[in-house]
Amino acid sequence: MSKIVVFLSVTLDGVMQGPGHPDEDRRGGFDRGGWAAPYADAMTMGMASEGAGTTDALLFGRHTYEQFYTVWHGRTDNPFSPILDNSRKYVASRTLSEPLPWANSVLLKGEAAETVGALRAGPGNDIVILGSGELVRSLLARDLVDRMILLIHPLVLGGGQRLFAATNPVLSWRLADSRVSTTGVVIATYERAED
């Protein structure tokens, strides 16, 4: 059985929208994008590549897939593009159609919780979700997330899309690992605990 692993940046008040750059995600009038960039250091950047050895695939929602494709596809000036280009990429979307533009991309048709549940039930290593807030919230609602690696930034934004919805069920988590970066980012790994 595969494990579904969420890897994302959040603020102290749980905002996960637009960490990478100002225009990354302006949905809902969000104008505070790019908030994670000042906190990047060798440790936080290393965490992104550290998990690559234990994953069989990446999983994206439509919006995050399109953003990652625009930013990372085919670049030669960083170590992440070849990993992303060569990885299997599952995309949960009701609006995209095949063929998808990025090599090794597979469209998951239908209800995300059902298609991701089927992937999770299959053999293999971890399937890592990068960003993809709407997808993560829908999987949390169905208890389909096995591990969360949260890069908790010492920042309060006061607005923006948050990781947890008010309608999420009560789920217990166990702290499996924690580290603190040189910029004060707490990197916390949580695994599902038995309720």
N, C-alpha and C positions, 0 to 999 in steps of 0.2 A: 504494500500500500504506500502511495506517495503521501507526502505531507505538504499542506498548503502553508507557505511562509509569507507573511506580510513584512515588507521592508520599506519603511518610510520615515520622513522627517515630520515632526510636529512641534508646535509651540507649547509653552506651558499651559495655555488655555485650550489646547487640543486642535488648533487650526492646522490643516495640512494642505491648504490650497496654495498653489503657486510658489513653492519654495525656491525654484531654480532661477527664474528671471522675471522682471517686471511684467512682461506680456504673456507669461506662460498660461495663465488661466484667469481671465477677467470676467468669468461668468458671475452673474449677480452683482455686477459693478465693483468687483474686488479690485482694489488699486494698491495693494500692499505686497505685490509679488516680488520675488527675489530676496526674501527675508533670510534664507538659509546661507546665502553666499558669504556673508561676513564671518560666519562661524566655521567655514571649511578649514580643515587642517589635515595633516598626514593620516591621523587616526580615522577621521570620518571618511576620508577618501578611500582608505584601505579597507574599511568595512564593506564598501560597495563591491570590491573585487574578491574579498575573502570568501564570500558565500558562493562564488561561481563554481568552485570545485565540488560542491555538494548538490548542485541543481541539475536537473535534466531539462528544465524549460522555464521560460518566463511567462507570466500571465498578465495581460493588460485589459483595462477597459478601453473603449474606443478613443476617448479623448486623450488619454495618456499615451496610447499607442501612436496616435497621429503626432503628438508632441515629440515623443522620443524619435520617431522616424525623421521628423524635420531637423532635429538637433544632432542626432548621432549617426545616422545612416551614412556609411561610406567615408567617414572622416579618417584621416591618417595622422592626425596631430595629437592623438591620445591613446591610452591603452584600452579604453572601454568600447570604442566602436567595433573593433574586430570581434570582441566577445559578444556584443549585442547582435552584430550582423550574422554571426555563425550560430547563435543559439536558436533553439526552437522557440517560437513565440506564439502563444495562444492568445486570441483576441476575442473577448466576449462583447458582442455588439448585436443590436437589433437593426442597425441601419447600414452597416458596411456590407459589401458583397465581394465575392471572389472574382478575380484573383486579387489578393492583397499585395501592396507594392513592395514590401520588405521581404527579402528572401527568408525562407524557413518559417513563414507565418501561416498559422492555421486559424481559420474563422470558426468560432464556436457558435453554432446557430441554436436558437431557442432560448429558454430561460437559463440565465447564467448559473443559478444555484444547482440546477439539474446537470448541466453539462460539466461544470467544475466538479460536482460531486462524483460524476462518472470518472473523470480524470484522477481524482483523489483515490478512488477505489482501485485503480489499476496499479500495476507494479511500477517501480521506478524510484528515483531520488526525489528530492524536494522540487516543488514547483513554486517559484518565487514571484510574488506580486510586487511590482514597483509602482508606488503612487496609487492611482485608480481608486479614489475615495468612494465613488458610488458602488463600484464592484465590491470593495472591501466591506462596506456597510451591509450589502445584501448577503454576503457570505457569513458575516458575523451573525446576522439575524437567523441564519440556518445552522449555526454552529459548525461551519466548515473550515475554520481557520485553526491550524494546529500550533503555530508559533508566530509571534510578532517581534520584530526587531525594530524598536522605535528609537530614533535619534531625536531626543527631546531637547529642544533649543531653549536657552534661557531668555525667552522673549514672550511678551504678551501682546497679541495683535488686537484683541477685542472684537474682531469680526472675521468672517470667512467660513468656508466649509470646514466642518470639524470631523474628526475621525469617528467619533461615536455619536449615533443618533439617539434621541430620547426614547425611541421605540425599540432599541436593541434589548435582547433578553439579558438577564443576569447570567454572566459567565465568569467562572473563577479561573484565575491565571496564577502561575507559579513563576517567580523570578529565577531564571536559570543562569543569567550572567549580567554583569553590569560593569561599565567602564566610564571614565570621564575624559573627554578630550581636553586639549590644551586651551580650548576656547570656551569650556564650560558646558559642552553638549554631553548630556548623559545618554549613553548608548545602552539601552536596557533590552535584554532578550527575555521574553515571556513565553512560557509554554502552557498549553491548556492543562488545568488541574482537574482532578476528578471532583465533581460537585458533591 
